[in-house]
Amino acid sequence: MNTKADALATRFEQTCRDFASTIQGMNDRAWSSTTSEEGWTVAAVAHHAAGSSGPISMMAQSAGTGAPMPALTMDALNQMNADHARQYANASRDETLALLWETTGPAAAIVRSLSDEQLNGKAVMPFGAEMSAEQIIENVLIGHLIGHGASIMAAVPA
């Protein structure tokens, strides 16, 4: 077992549990609030974050294994995110939590499958930065949930 990859996967799983706790305790008013960071409903931001772990973990895997990254431009990614925000503006908490748990296990398994050498493998991300698989896991996979979680909390009415 690769302890470095296992530690990253465990940290990711804890971040998912923390994210779930954040959204589970929200009332309907908070859930329908709009975030200032994204300009989306909390529901849309939470659904987006919950569903992103699969594609992001596959990017980390591609970086680690040398497989091609998805042919994705920032413009295309921004359009996909905007479309998702409109489509899931009223997503339910139950639907969002189900999606989170559906994507957490497979994403964590991908992280755990990477060797130390693969964690050092690099690829260019859609936003242009070259990142190692480890950096993708820490800054994008985990950081994505943390960042959107903070945005959600900032949108919650006092």
C-alpha positions in Angstrom: 0.0 0.0 0.0 1.2 3.5 -0.8 0.9 5.5 2.4 1.3 8.8 0.6 -1.6 8.1 -1.7 -3.6 6.6 1.1 -3.1 9.7 3.2 -4.3 11.9 0.3 -7.3 9.7 -0.2 -8.1 9.7 3.5 -7.9 13.5 3.5 -10.1 13.7 0.5 -12.7 11.4 2.1 -12.7 13.6 5.3 -13.1 16.7 3.1 -16.2 15.0 1.5 -17.6 14.2 5.0 -17.0 17.8 6.1 -18.7 19.1 2.9 -21.7 16.8 3.5 -22.0 18.1 7.0 -22.0 21.6 5.7 -24.9 21.0 3.4 -26.9 18.6 5.6 -27.6 21.1 8.3 -28.9 23.9 6.0 -32.4 25.1 6.0 -34.3 25.7 2.8 -33.6 29.4 2.8 -29.9 28.8 3.0 -30.1 26.1 0.3 -31.7 28.5 -2.1 -29.4 31.5 -1.3 -27.0 32.7 -4.0 -23.3 32.6 -3.6 -21.3 35.8 -4.2 -18.3 33.8 -5.5 -20.0 31.8 -8.3 -23.3 33.7 -8.5 -25.1 30.4 -8.4 -27.6 29.0 -5.9 -26.1 27.1 -3.0 -27.9 24.1 -4.4 -26.1 24.5 -7.8 -22.7 25.0 -6.2 -23.1 22.0 -3.9 -24.3 19.8 -6.7 -21.4 21.0 -8.9 -18.8 20.3 -6.2 -20.4 16.9 -5.4 -20.2 15.8 -9.0 -16.7 17.1 -9.9 -14.7 14.6 -7.9 -14.9 11.9 -10.7 -13.6 14.0 -13.5 -10.9 15.7 -11.3 -9.7 12.4 -10.0 -9.4 11.1 -13.5 -7.3 14.1 -14.4 -5.0 13.2 -11.5 -4.8 9.7 -12.8 -4.0 10.9 -16.3 -1.2 13.1 -14.9 0.1 10.1 -12.9 -0.1 7.5 -15.7 0.9 9.7 -18.6 -2.5 9.3 -20.3 -3.8 12.2 -22.3 -5.8 14.9 -20.4 -9.3 15.6 -21.6 -9.3 18.0 -24.5 -11.0 20.7 -22.5 -10.5 24.5 -22.8 -11.2 27.0 -20.1 -14.0 28.4 -22.2 -15.6 25.0 -22.6 -15.2 24.3 -18.9 -16.8 27.6 -18.0 -19.7 27.0 -20.3 -20.2 23.5 -18.9 -20.2 24.9 -15.4 -22.7 27.7 -16.3 -25.0 25.1 -17.9 -24.7 22.9 -14.9 -25.5 25.8 -12.6 -28.7 26.5 -14.5 -29.8 22.9 -14.7 -29.2 22.2 -11.0 -30.2 25.6 -9.5 -32.9 23.8 -7.5 -31.2 20.4 -6.9 -32.3 18.8 -3.7 -30.0 18.2 -0.8 -30.8 14.5 -0.9 -29.9 14.3 -4.6 -26.7 16.3 -4.0 -25.6 14.1 -1.1 -26.3 11.0 -3.1 -24.1 12.3 -5.9 -21.4 13.2 -3.4 -21.3 9.7 -2.0 -21.6 8.1 -5.5 -18.4 9.9 -6.6 -16.4 9.8 -3.3 -15.5 6.1 -3.3 -14.4 5.8 -6.9 -12.4 9.0 -6.7 -10.7 7.9 -3.5 -9.9 4.5 -5.1 -8.2 6.3 -8.0 -6.1 8.3 -5.6 -5.1 5.2 -3.6 -4.1 3.4 -6.8 -1.3 5.9 -7.6 2.3 5.1 -6.7 4.7 7.7 -5.3 6.3 7.9 -8.8 2.8 8.4 -10.4 2.0 11.1 -7.8 5.0 13.0 -9.3 3.7 12.6 -12.9 2.8 16.0 -14.5 0.2 17.2 -17.0 -1.1 20.6 -18.2 -4.5 21.3 -16.7 -7.3 23.0 -18.8 -6.5 26.3 -17.1 -2.9 26.1 -18.4 -0.9 25.3 -15.3 1.3 22.2 -15.3 0.6 20.2 -12.1 1.7 16.9 -10.7 -0.9 14.3 -9.9 -0.3 15.0 -6.2 -0.9 18.8 -6.8 -4.1 18.0 -8.7 -5.3 15.9 -5.8 -4.4 18.5 -3.1 -5.3 21.7 -4.9 -8.0 20.7 -7.3 -9.7 17.6 -6.0 -9.6 18.5 -2.3 -9.3 22.2 -2.8 -12.4 22.3 -5.0 -14.6 21.0 -2.3 -13.0 23.3 0.3 -13.3 26.3 -1.9 -16.9 25.7 -2.8 -17.7 24.8 0.8 -16.4 28.2 1.9 -18.4 29.9 -0.8 -21.5 28.1 0.4 -20.9 29.1 4.0 -20.3 32.7 3.1 -23.7 32.7 1.3 -25.7 31.4 4.2 -27.9 34.1 5.8 -27.1 34.8 9.4 
